[in-house]
Amino acid sequence: MTMTKRELVIRVANKLGMTQSDVSKIIEGTFETISQSLAEGHRWELRDFGVFEVKTRASRIGRNPRTGDQVPVPERRVVTFRPGKKMKEMVATTEPTPDTPPPELSAGEVTGELPPSDPLPPSM
């Protein structure tokens, strides 16, 4: 099952007892800050979770799969992620779940329907 940003907002809001709107703003701000920092070439280390780094892939000669011709592939920067110790342990010892919504999400929340009292900002 793929977790979407929407489902992340719902789970965190339920867990912390906060509004989905507030949680959405926090998550958006966090992702934006991490992305901007990585774009500037900084390394992000979140203890026990993992490390995000920007690495430079060297230029090389590749092949066009249709024609077989050699083509130059320029150097480029890519983001890499290395999981932390706790994440590795958790993934190794937890059984995967079937593609069904987790029990803390109701069917309406999974489909994206929100209660009228707590709408998310349109940026989601």
MODELLER restraints for C-alpha pairs under 7 A, 6 or more apart:
rsr = mdl.restraints
at = mdl.atoms
rsr.add(forms.Gaussian(group=physical.xy_distance, feature=features.Distance(at['CA:1:A'], at['CA:99:A']), mean=4.89, stdev=0.5))
rsr.add(forms.Gaussian(group=physical.xy_distance, feature=features.Distance(at['CA:7:A'], at['CA:110:A']), mean=6.86, stdev=0.5))
rsr.add(forms.Gaussian(group=physical.xy_distance, feature=features.Distance(at['CA:9:A'], at['CA:20:A']), mean=6.14, stdev=0.5))
rsr.add(forms.Gaussian(group=physical.xy_distance, feature=features.Distance(at['CA:9:A'], at['CA:23:A']), mean=5.94, stdev=0.5))
rsr.add(forms.Gaussian(group=physical.xy_distance, feature=features.Distance(at['CA:9:A'], at['CA:24:A']), mean=5.74, stdev=0.5))
rsr.add(forms.Gaussian(group=physical.xy_distance, feature=features.Distance(at['CA:10:A'], at['CA:20:A']), mean=6.26, stdev=0.5))
rsr.add(forms.Gaussian(group=physical.xy_distance, feature=features.Distance(at['CA:13:A'], at['CA:19:A']), mean=5.81, stdev=0.5))
rsr.add(forms.Gaussian(group=physical.xy_distance, feature=features.Distance(at['CA:13:A'], at['CA:20:A']), mean=5.40, stdev=0.5))
rsr.add(forms.Gaussian(group=physical.xy_distance, feature=features.Distance(at['CA:13:A'], at['CA:23:A']), mean=6.06, stdev=0.5))
rsr.add(forms.Gaussian(group=physical.xy_distance, feature=features.Distance(at['CA:19:A'], at['CA:118:A']), mean=6.77, stdev=0.5))
rsr.add(forms.Gaussian(group=physical.xy_distance, feature=features.Distance(at['CA:20:A'], at['CA:118:A']), mean=6.54, stdev=0.5))
rsr.add(forms.Gaussian(group=physical.xy_distance, feature=features.Distance(at['CA:20:A'], at['CA:120:A']), mean=6.61, stdev=0.5))
rsr.add(forms.Gaussian(group=physical.xy_distance, feature=features.Distance(at['CA:21:A'], at['CA:118:A']), mean=6.51, stdev=0.5))
rsr.add(forms.Gaussian(group=physical.xy_distance, feature=features.Distance(at['CA:21:A'], at['CA:119:A']), mean=6.49, stdev=0.5))
rsr.add(forms.Gaussian(group=physical.xy_distance, feature=features.Distance(at['CA:21:A'], at['CA:120:A']), mean=4.93, stdev=0.5))
rsr.add(forms.Gaussian(group=physical.xy_distance, feature=features.Distance(at['CA:21:A'], at['CA:121:A']), mean=6.73, stdev=0.5))
rsr.add(forms.Gaussian(group=physical.xy_distance, feature=features.Distance(at['CA:38:A'], at['CA:53:A']), mean=6.96, stdev=0.5))
rsr.add(forms.Gaussian(group=physical.xy_distance, feature=features.Distance(at['CA:38:A'], at['CA:54:A']), mean=6.36, stdev=0.5))
rsr.add(forms.Gaussian(group=physical.xy_distance, feature=features.Distance(at['CA:41:A'], at['CA:54:A']), mean=6.10, stdev=0.5))
rsr.add(forms.Gaussian(group=physical.xy_distance, feature=features.Distance(at['CA:43:A'], at['CA:52:A']), mean=5.97, stdev=0.5))
rsr.add(forms.Gaussian(group=physical.xy_distance, feature=features.Distance(at['CA:43:A'], at['CA:53:A']), mean=4.82, stdev=0.5))
rsr.add(forms.Gaussian(group=physical.xy_distance, feature=features.Distance(at['CA:43:A'], at['CA:54:A']), mean=6.95, stdev=0.5))
rsr.add(forms.Gaussian(group=physical.xy_distance, feature=features.Distance(at['CA:44:A'], at['CA:51:A']), mean=5.62, stdev=0.5))
rsr.add(forms.Gaussian(group=physical.xy_distance, feature=features.Distance(at['CA:44:A'], at['CA:52:A']), mean=5.01, stdev=0.5))
rsr.add(forms.Gaussian(group=physical.xy_distance, feature=features.Distance(at['CA:44:A'], at['CA:53:A']), mean=6.46, stdev=0.5))
rsr.add(forms.Gaussian(group=physical.xy_distance, feature=features.Distance(at['CA:45:A'], at['CA:51:A']), mean=4.40, stdev=0.5))
rsr.add(forms.Gaussian(group=physical.xy_distance, feature=features.Distance(at['CA:45:A'], at['CA:52:A']), mean=6.42, stdev=0.5))
rsr.add(forms.Gaussian(group=physical.xy_distance, feature=features.Distance(at['CA:47:A'], at['CA:84:A']), mean=6.94, stdev=0.5))
rsr.add(forms.Gaussian(group=physical.xy_distance, feature=features.Distance(at['CA:48:A'], at['CA:84:A']), mean=4.73, stdev=0.5))
rsr.add(forms.Gaussian(group=physical.xy_distance, feature=features.Distance(at['CA:48:A'], at['CA:85:A']), mean=5.66, stdev=0.5))
rsr.add(forms.Gaussian(group=physical.xy_distance, feature=features.Distance(at['CA:48:A'], at['CA:86:A']), mean=5.09, stdev=0.5))
rsr.add(forms.Gaussian(group=physical.xy_distance, feature=features.Distance(at['CA:48:A'], at['CA:87:A']), mean=6.51, stdev=0.5))
rsr.add(forms.Gaussian(group=physical.xy_distance, feature=features.Distance(at['CA:49:A'], at['CA:83:A']), mean=6.01, stdev=0.5))
rsr.add(forms.Gaussian(group=physical.xy_distance, feature=features.Distance(at['CA:49:A'], at['CA:84:A']), mean=4.71, stdev=0.5))
rsr.add(forms.Gaussian(group=physical.xy_distance, feature=features.Distance(at['CA:49:A'], at['CA:86:A']), mean=6.62, stdev=0.5))
rsr.add(forms.Gaussian(group=physical.xy_distance, feature=features.Distance(at['CA:49:A'], at['CA:87:A']), mean=5.63, stdev=0.5))
rsr.add(forms.Gaussian(group=physical.xy_distance, feature=features.Distance(at['CA:50:A'], at['CA:81:A']), mean=6.88, stdev=0.5))
rsr.add(forms.Gaussian(group=physical.xy_distance, feature=features.Distance(at['CA:50:A'], at['CA:82:A']), mean=5.48, stdev=0.5))
rsr.add(forms.Gaussian(group=physical.xy_distance, feature=features.Distance(at['CA:50:A'], at['CA:83:A']), mean=4.05, stdev=0.5))
rsr.add(forms.Gaussian(group=physical.xy_distance, feature=features.Distance(at['CA:50:A'], at['CA:84:A']), mean=4.06, stdev=0.5))
rsr.add(forms.Gaussian(group=physical.xy_distance, feature=features.Distance(at['CA:51:A'], at['CA:81:A']), mean=5.59, stdev=0.5))
rsr.add(forms.Gaussian(group=physical.xy_distance, feature=features.Distance(at['CA:51:A'], at['CA:82:A']), mean=5.22, stdev=0.5))
rsr.add(forms.Gaussian(group=physical.xy_distance, feature=features.Distance(at['CA:51:A'], at['CA:83:A']), mean=6.42, stdev=0.5))
rsr.add(forms.Gaussian(group=physical.xy_distance, feature=features.Distance(at['CA:52:A'], at['CA:79:A']), mean=6.73, stdev=0.5))
rsr.add(forms.Gaussian(group=physical.xy_distance, feature=features.Distance(at['CA:52:A'], at['CA:80:A']), mean=5.69, stdev=0.5))
rsr.add(forms.Gaussian(group=physical.xy_distance, feature=features.Distance(at['CA:52:A'], at['CA:81:A']), mean=4.60, stdev=0.5))
rsr.add(forms.Gaussian(group=physical.xy_distance, feature=features.Distance(at['CA:52:A'], at['CA:82:A']), mean=6.68, stdev=0.5))
rsr.add(forms.Gaussian(group=physical.xy_distance, feature=features.Distance(at['CA:53:A'], at['CA:79:A']), mean=5.61, stdev=0.5))
rsr.add(forms.Gaussian(group=physical.xy_distance, feature=features.Distance(at['CA:53:A'], at['CA:80:A']), mean=5.30, stdev=0.5))
rsr.add(forms.Gaussian(group=physical.xy_distance, feature=features.Distance(at['CA:53:A'], at['CA:81:A']), mean=6.50, stdev=0.5))
rsr.add(forms.Gaussian(group=physical.xy_distance, feature=features.Distance(at['CA:54:A'], at['CA:77:A']), mean=6.41, stdev=0.5))
rsr.add(forms.Gaussian(group=physical.xy_distance, feature=features.Distance(at['CA:54:A'], at['CA:78:A']), mean=5.55, stdev=0.5))
rsr.add(forms.Gaussian(group=physical.xy_distance, feature=features.Distance(at['CA:54:A'], at['CA:79:A']), mean=4.51, stdev=0.5))
rsr.add(forms.Gaussian(group=physical.xy_distance, feature=features.Distance(at['CA:54:A'], at['CA:80:A']), mean=6.19, stdev=0.5))
rsr.add(forms.Gaussian(group=physical.xy_distance, feature=features.Distance(at['CA:55:A'], at['CA:77:A']), mean=5.60, stdev=0.5))
rsr.add(forms.Gaussian(group=physical.xy_distance, feature=features.Distance(at['CA:55:A'], at['CA:78:A']), mean=5.48, stdev=0.5))
rsr.add(forms.Gaussian(group=physical.xy_distance, feature=features.Distance(at['CA:55:A'], at['CA:79:A']), mean=6.34, stdev=0.5))
rsr.add(forms.Gaussian(group=physical.xy_distance, feature=features.Distance(at['CA:56:A'], at['CA:75:A']), mean=6.84, stdev=0.5))
rsr.add(forms.Gaussian(group=physical.xy_distance, feature=features.Distance(at['CA:56:A'], at['CA:76:A']), mean=5.60, stdev=0.5))
rsr.add(forms.Gaussian(group=physical.xy_distance, feature=features.Distance(at['CA:56:A'], at['CA:77:A']), mean=4.36, stdev=0.5))
rsr.add(forms.Gaussian(group=physical.xy_distance, feature=features.Distance(at['CA:56:A'], at['CA:78:A']), mean=6.27, stdev=0.5))
rsr.add(forms.Gaussian(group=physical.xy_distance, feature=features.Distance(at['CA:57:A'], at['CA:75:A']), mean=5.43, stdev=0.5))
rsr.add(forms.Gaussian(group=physical.xy_distance, feature=features.Distance(at['CA:57:A'], at['CA:76:A']), mean=5.35, stdev=0.5))
rsr.add(forms.Gaussian(group=physical.xy_distance, feature=features.Distance(at['CA:57:A'], at['CA:77:A']), mean=6.11, stdev=0.5))
rsr.add(forms.Gaussian(group=physical.xy_distance, feature=features.Distance(at['CA:58:A'], at['CA:75:A']), mean=4.64, stdev=0.5))
rsr.add(forms.Gaussian(group=physical.xy_distance, feature=features.Distance(at['CA:58:A'], at['CA:76:A']), mean=6.98, stdev=0.5))
rsr.add(forms.Gaussian(group=physical.xy_distance, feature=features.Distance(at['CA:59:A'], at['CA:73:A']), mean=5.53, stdev=0.5))
rsr.add(forms.Gaussian(group=physical.xy_distance, feature=features.Distance(at['CA:59:A'], at['CA:74:A']), mean=4.48, stdev=0.5))
rsr.add(forms.Gaussian(group=physical.xy_distance, feature=features.Distance(at['CA:59:A'], at['CA:75:A']), mean=4.00, stdev=0.5))
rsr.add(forms.Gaussian(group=physical.xy_distance, feature=features.Distance(at['CA:60:A'], at['CA:72:A']), mean=6.06, stdev=0.5))
rsr.add(forms.Gaussian(group=physical.xy_distance, feature=features.Distance(at['CA:60:A'], at['CA:73:A']), mean=5.27, stdev=0.5))
rsr.add(forms.Gaussian(group=physical.xy_distance, feature=features.Distance(at['CA:60:A'], at['CA:74:A']), mean=6.70, stdev=0.5))
rsr.add(forms.Gaussian(group=physical.xy_distance, feature=features.Distance(at['CA:61:A'], at['CA:70:A']), mean=6.39, stdev=0.5))
rsr.add(forms.Gaussian(group=physical.xy_distance, feature=features.Distance(at['CA:61:A'], at['CA:71:A']), mean=5.70, stdev=0.5))
rsr.add(forms.Gaussian(group=physical.xy_distance, feature=features.Distance(at['CA:61:A'], at['CA:72:A']), mean=4.58, stdev=0.5))
rsr.add(forms.Gaussian(group=physical.xy_distance, feature=features.Distance(at['CA:61:A'], at['CA:73:A']), mean=5.74, stdev=0.5))
rsr.add(forms.Gaussian(group=physical.xy_distance, feature=features.Distance(at['CA:62:A'], at['CA:70:A']), mean=5.64, stdev=0.5))
rsr.add(forms.Gaussian(group=physical.xy_distance, feature=features.Distance(at['CA:62:A'], at['CA:71:A']), mean=5.21, stdev=0.5))
rsr.add(forms.Gaussian(group=physical.xy_distance, feature=features.Distance(at['CA:62:A'], at['CA:72:A']), mean=5.99, stdev=0.5))
rsr.add(forms.Gaussian(group=physical.xy_distance, feature=features.Distance(at['CA:62:A'], at['CA:73:A']), mean=6.12, stdev=0.5))
rsr.add(forms.Gaussian(group=physical.xy_distance, feature=features.Distance(at['CA:63:A'], at['CA:69:A']), mean=5.52, stdev=0.5))
rsr.add(forms.Gaussian(group=physical.xy_distance, feature=features.Distance(at['CA:63:A'], at['CA:70:A']), mean=4.50, stdev=0.5))
rsr.add(forms.Gaussian(group=physical.xy_distance, feature=features.Distance(at['CA:63:A'], at['CA:71:A']), mean=5.61, stdev=0.5))
rsr.add(forms.Gaussian(group=physical.xy_distance, feature=features.Distance(at['CA:64:A'], at['CA:70:A']), mean=6.35, stdev=0.5))
rsr.add(forms.Gaussian(group=physical.xy_distance, feature=features.Distance(at['CA:64:A'], at['CA:71:A']), mean=6.61, stdev=0.5))
